[in-house]
Amino acid sequence: MPSTESTTWLSQEAFDRLQGELDELIAARPAVAAEINARREEGDLRENGGYHAAREEQGKQEGRIRYLQEFLRTAVVGDAPSADTVAPGMVVTIQFDDDPDDTETFLLGSREIAATTELTVYSPESALGAAILHARPGQTVSYTAPSGAKITVTVVKFEPFAG
C-alpha cells in the first residue's frame, strides 16, 4: 500500500471524471492533427496564424494528456486511511489566531479533485498545506502567505474526505 503522504487519493467519481477527460483528449488527437494539416495547406507557415495556433493547442493538449496519464497511473481510488495527524485527503478546519471567530474548512489534496467538491482545495505543497501537514488537533502553526504576511492558525479538526 502506498504511503498516505505521497499518495493522491481520489474518489471513484473523481477518477472516472479525469479518465473521461483523458479519453476525450486522446479521441480528439486526429481532429487536432487534421486541423494542423489543413492550416499547413494554406501556404506560408511564417505568416500563418491559424497554423501556429493549432500547433500551440496541440502542445497544450499533449501536455494535459501526459499529465493526466501520470496522475491517474499513480492515484489511488478509495478512501484515504484515517490518521492521527493532518494528511493529504483530509478535510481540515482551522482557526485563525488573529480572529478566533474566523475559521476555514477546506480539503488538503490535489486541485484535480476540486471539481468534485464545493470545498476549497489547498495543495500539501502550498504555504498553508505545508504548515499544517502532520499537525494534530489543537496544534498551532505559522506560515508565510504569498503576500509575505505571517499567519498563525490552529488546527481545530480534520477527517478523511468522503467526496
Summary of the structure (lengths in Angstrom):
residues: 163
radius of gyration: 21.0
end to end distance: 20.9
largest distance: 66.9
contacts: 446
relative contact order: 0.18
helix: 42%
strand: 22%
